[in-house]
């Protein structure tokens, strides 16, 4: 059992005593990054000693190897008991560990706001950069019917939501991991491109790609991360969705815009997951990073899609249609 899996037992016990915050750095006052260690986070690699029988030759000064700065993650809790705080922290840990190990992606710097009071959470939201974007005034209503929401460098969790209260500990952790994956997507896109996505009218496809891809990838990677931590079975979840969507005529090609995705109802979540799994079967989060990296560098999303995933969008949709007719079986 891995160290991460062993910590799962601690996090999901009835009484949570402690949770490791692997991959979660601290932040200084007012969100300023904590200063680096005195040595600047640099590791000096020493050269091997020469053999005694050989006249030593001058060696070059060892070149310092910079250690990547860990992401700075801050948590602001309001009204959460210690066990719920631990679950929120653990969700971020699982997400960060997964993208780092599978894709070599350094997680984003972010602040996680979690509150049991919707008014308090909405007030905090209004003071963040996310609160200045279109649709910000609707945050309080949205979060009451959901559980959590992600934005650039931020995750908001409402633990007073009926859905959160109905969730098991594992489901709560998975919800946080899902939103964490969205912050990774925004970070890979870059701030400017992410802002374009967040301000795109709901009737248009976002420059960063279709909504089914954005939601489906975050969902799939969250399930993969949870499975890697020994908490869930991705295949069991996929099978549940295959059964629920048997005979459905819903298709990812009809869920490219946000309004089309939302209008498809709850089934859209499962369909997006199946579509993402079909796209990434045999692939990993590194391909996702390459896709968003290409969009970040200026490629139109269909071009980035073809480059990262090895097939054009039309070919993917045709292949998924056949997969769907076959009962979502390969």
TORZATI-524189 format. One line per field, with one value per residue (C-alpha): residue number from 1; residue in three letters; x, y, z. Coordinates in steps of 0.1 Angstrom, whole numbers. Example, Ala and Ser with C-alpha at 12.3 -4.5 7.8 and 13.67 -1.06 7.14 Angstrom:
<atoms>
num	c(1 2)
residu	c(ALA SER)
xx	c(123 137)
yy	c(-45 -11)
zz	c(78 71)
</atoms>
This chain:
<atoms>
num	c(1 2 3 4 5 6 7 8 9 10 11 12 13 14 15 16 17 18 19 20 21 22 23 24 25 26 27 28 29 30 31 32 33 34 35 36 37 38 39 40 41 42 43 44 45 46 47 48 49 50 51 52 53 54 55 56 57 58 59 60 61 62 63 64 65 66 67 68 69 70 71 72 73 74 75 76 77 78 79 80 81 82 83 84 85 86 87 88 89 90 91 92 93 94 95 96 97 98 99 100 101 102 103 104 105 106 107 108 109 110 111 112 113 114 115 116 117 118 119 120 121 122 123 124 125 126 127 128 129 130 131 132 133 134 135 136 137 138 139 140 141 142 143 144 145 146 147 148 149 150 151 152 153 154 155 156 157 158 159 160 161 162 163 164 165 166 167 168 169 170 171 172 173 174 175 176 177 178 179 180 181 182 183 184 185 186 187 188 189 190 191 192 193 194 195 196 197 198 199 200 201 202 203 204 205 206 207 208 209 210 211 212 213 214 215 216 217 218 219 220 221 222 223 224 225 226 227 228 229 230 231 232 233 234 235 236 237 238 239 240 241 242 243 244 245 246 247 248 249 250 251 252 253 254 255 256 257 258 259 260 261 262 263 264 265 266 267 268 269 270 271 272 273 274 275 276 277 278 279 280 281 282 283 284 285 286 287 288 289 290 291 292 293 294 295 296 297 298 299 300 301 302 303 304 305 306 307 308 309 310 311 312 313 314 315 316 317 318 319 320 321 322 323 324 325 326 327 328 329 330)
residu	c(UNK UNK UNK UNK UNK UNK UNK UNK UNK UNK UNK UNK UNK UNK UNK UNK UNK UNK UNK UNK UNK UNK UNK UNK UNK UNK UNK UNK UNK UNK UNK UNK UNK UNK UNK UNK UNK UNK UNK UNK UNK UNK UNK UNK UNK UNK UNK UNK UNK UNK UNK UNK UNK UNK UNK UNK UNK UNK UNK UNK UNK UNK UNK UNK UNK UNK UNK UNK UNK UNK UNK UNK UNK UNK UNK UNK UNK UNK UNK UNK UNK UNK UNK UNK UNK UNK UNK UNK UNK UNK UNK UNK UNK UNK UNK UNK UNK UNK UNK UNK UNK UNK UNK UNK UNK UNK UNK UNK UNK UNK UNK UNK UNK UNK UNK UNK UNK UNK UNK UNK UNK UNK UNK UNK UNK UNK UNK UNK UNK UNK UNK UNK UNK UNK UNK UNK UNK UNK UNK UNK UNK UNK UNK UNK UNK UNK UNK UNK UNK UNK UNK UNK UNK UNK UNK UNK UNK UNK UNK UNK UNK UNK UNK UNK UNK UNK UNK UNK UNK UNK UNK UNK UNK UNK UNK UNK UNK UNK UNK UNK UNK UNK UNK UNK UNK UNK UNK UNK UNK UNK UNK UNK UNK UNK UNK UNK UNK UNK UNK UNK UNK UNK UNK UNK UNK UNK UNK UNK UNK UNK UNK UNK UNK UNK UNK UNK UNK UNK UNK UNK UNK UNK UNK UNK UNK UNK UNK UNK UNK UNK UNK UNK UNK UNK UNK UNK UNK UNK UNK UNK UNK UNK UNK UNK UNK UNK UNK UNK UNK UNK UNK UNK UNK UNK UNK UNK UNK UNK UNK UNK UNK UNK UNK UNK UNK UNK UNK UNK UNK UNK UNK UNK UNK UNK UNK UNK UNK UNK UNK UNK UNK UNK UNK UNK UNK UNK UNK UNK UNK UNK UNK UNK UNK UNK UNK UNK UNK UNK UNK UNK UNK UNK UNK UNK UNK UNK UNK UNK UNK UNK UNK UNK UNK UNK UNK UNK UNK UNK UNK UNK UNK UNK UNK UNK UNK UNK UNK UNK UNK UNK)
xx	c(0 14 20 -9 -32 -23 -32 -66 -75 -67 -87 -118 -120 -150 -126 -99 -68 -45 -40 -7 -7 17 20 2 25 19 12 22 1 -24 -18 18 40 61 97 119 143 175 194 170 156 188 205 242 254 289 312 328 362 391 408 441 462 451 463 432 420 404 366 340 321 291 260 231 200 168 141 107 88 59 25 13 -21 -40 -71 -97 -123 -154 -178 -162 -154 -119 -130 -145 -115 -93 -115 -111 -74 -71 -90 -64 -36 -49 -54 -20 -2 -19 -12 24 31 12 17 46 24 30 -3 -15 -11 -46 -68 -95 -124 -148 -177 -209 -226 -236 -238 -203 -190 -207 -193 -158 -164 -174 -140 -120 -111 -138 -163 -157 -165 -199 -223 -207 -240 -255 -228 -249 -278 -255 -235 -266 -277 -242 -213 -183 -170 -136 -121 -87 -65 -95 -119 -151 -168 -202 -204 -239 -253 -279 -258 -227 -246 -259 -224 -202 -167 -153 -179 -169 -132 -140 -160 -130 -106 -130 -128 -91 -87 -106 -80 -53 -71 -72 -36 -25 -45 -29 -47 -55 -69 -88 -104 -116 -132 -149 -163 -175 -212 -229 -243 -208 -180 -153 -118 -104 -127 -162 -179 -182 -144 -138 -162 -155 -117 -120 -144 -123 -91 -107 -119 -85 -68 -93 -86 -48 -53 -72 -105 -128 -131 -132 -145 -174 -183 -181 -203 -228 -230 -231 -262 -278 -272 -281 -302 -297 -294 -274 -240 -209 -213 -245 -228 -201 -215 -222 -259 -262 -244 -266 -298 -290 -297 -280 -273 -247 -223 -223 -221 -191 -174 -179 -168 -136 -129 -133 -110 -83 -85 -48 -38 -29 -30 1 -20 -44 -16 -4 -38 -42 -6 -13 -44 -23 2 -25 -38 -75 -90 -98 -62 -49 -73 -60 -24 -28 -51 -42 -75 -97 -129 -152 -134 -137 -175 -180 -160 -179 -212 -202 -190 -224 -243 -222 -234 -203 -181 -148)
yy	c(0 34 62 81 51 47 83 76 54 83 109 88 76 88 111 127 135 147 148 152 182 168 192 220 249 276 313 344 373 387 357 365 335 322 332 304 285 302 281 293 258 249 216 215 183 174 156 122 122 113 79 82 68 95 131 151 174 207 203 228 245 224 239 244 225 244 225 235 255 236 251 276 264 283 272 295 276 290 268 235 209 194 162 182 205 173 160 193 193 157 163 189 166 137 159 175 142 127 153 156 119 111 142 159 190 213 222 258 282 286 294 270 287 264 275 260 294 304 341 341 322 345 375 361 352 388 400 377 382 356 379 405 382 380 358 365 378 344 326 323 306 283 271 263 237 224 216 234 257 264 295 308 300 293 267 274 247 251 224 235 224 196 176 179 169 138 127 101 111 96 115 148 142 134 166 186 166 174 211 210 195 225 248 227 232 270 270 251 275 305 334 353 323 312 346 343 310 324 354 336 338 305 300 299 273 285 291 265 239 224 222 184 182 207 189 153 156 170 143 115 127 130 94 83 102 87 52 58 67 34 50 41 21 40 10 7 43 40 9 28 55 29 14 48 61 29 38 76 98 124 130 151 167 183 195 218 251 257 262 230 211 225 220 183 178 155 129 154 146 109 114 138 112 85 107 117 81 71 100 92 54 44 80 99 134 143 144 167 190 190 200 229 239 242 263 284 289 302 272 270 242 218 221 215 185 169 175 162 133 121 125 153 163 150 116 115 122 95 70 78 74 38 32 44 22 -7 -1 20 -11 -13)
zz	c(0 -9 15 -1 2 39 46 31 60 84 63 61 97 117 137 116 137 110 73 55 31 5 -23 -4 4 29 19 37 48 23 0 -6 -13 16 11 -3 20 29 3 -24 -29 -49 -47 -55 -72 -61 -86 -78 -62 -87 -85 -65 -93 -117 -116 -107 -135 -127 -126 -135 -107 -100 -116 -91 -100 -93 -74 -87 -62 -48 -54 -28 -14 12 30 45 65 81 102 93 119 118 99 71 69 65 37 18 23 13 -20 -30 -19 -40 -71 -68 -63 -93 -119 -106 -108 -141 -161 -144 -140 -111 -96 -96 -67 -53 -23 -12 5 24 45 59 55 20 27 41 11 -13 4 1 -35 -43 -30 -52 -89 -97 -82 -109 -138 -156 -137 -103 -89 -94 -73 -42 -60 -80 -50 -30 -56 -61 -38 -51 -79 -93 -108 -117 -87 -64 -53 -34 -13 3 30 40 6 7 -18 3 34 16 4 20 29 -3 -24 -6 -13 -50 -54 -42 -66 -95 -88 -83 -118 -131 -115 -133 -166 -161 -151 -182 -204 -187 -171 -203 -222 -191 -187 -223 -215 -184 -202 -234 -238 -229 -264 -279 -277 -255 -271 -247 -261 -258 -224 -225 -228 -200 -176 -188 -185 -150 -140 -155 -140 -106 -108 -119 -91 -65 -79 -77 -40 -35 -28 -57 -89 -121 -140 -116 -122 -159 -158 -138 -164 -193 -176 -169 -205 -224 -254 -249 -280 -261 -277 -269 -303 -289 -257 -270 -256 -219 -225 -245 -218 -190 -210 -214 -177 -152 -179 -194 -165 -172 -210 -207 -185 -210 -238 -220 -211 -248 -258 -232 -232 -235 -229 -197 -182 -202 -234 -217 -207 -243 -255 -231 -238 -275 -268 -245 -273 -296 -315 -322 -300 -330 -341 -305 -302 -334 -323 -287 -293 -327 -345 -356 -338 -365 -365 -327 -328 -354 -334 -302 -321 -330 -294 -281 -305 -292 -257 -248 -253 -270)
</atoms>
